[in-house]
Amino acid sequence: MKRALVIIDMQMLMQQRLDAGRDCVNGDAMDRIAALLSAFRKAGESVIHVRHAEPDPTSPMHAGAPAQEIMPGAEACEGEAVFVKSTSSPFASTDMERHLRDAGIDTLVVTGAVAGFCVNTTVRAGSDLGFTMIVVRDAVMGFDLPDEHLSARTIFDVTMAHLKSDFAEMVETSAIVSEA
């Protein structure tokens, strides 16, 4: 088993949502991601950064826009793979799958944002492609959908339950850090 830590969309849009007081689960996920990053780097294991960029120049996630910038602590180190996606899953709009296969990586330890969106689709797509998917539950951020009157907790719990039932193993940061 060769694994990689995958950090999804830890960009300033998430911090802006937190600063605005949006209903959130794991608003402190960046602290856990930093611990995971440190453990993977220390062990010489692969780290993969997935970032979102919209082609529409009016989007807050357009390349170079403040919301699209990387959150402090989630920056890539030299030699770490960075994939910039324009879709929910990086498997759909980047060559991440080829990179993983070429590197012999078969297990993805997934963290980041947002649980009900990009984390969800990445885990499902990875599972469908035959990768072993591990979700670090306390290192994944989830937000509400106020227009739908759905709380962050409801969306997060349902998403994690769906992923656990068919697509991924669920773990906490402490379990991964103790293995590295």
Disulfide bonds with the S-S distance in Angstrom:
none
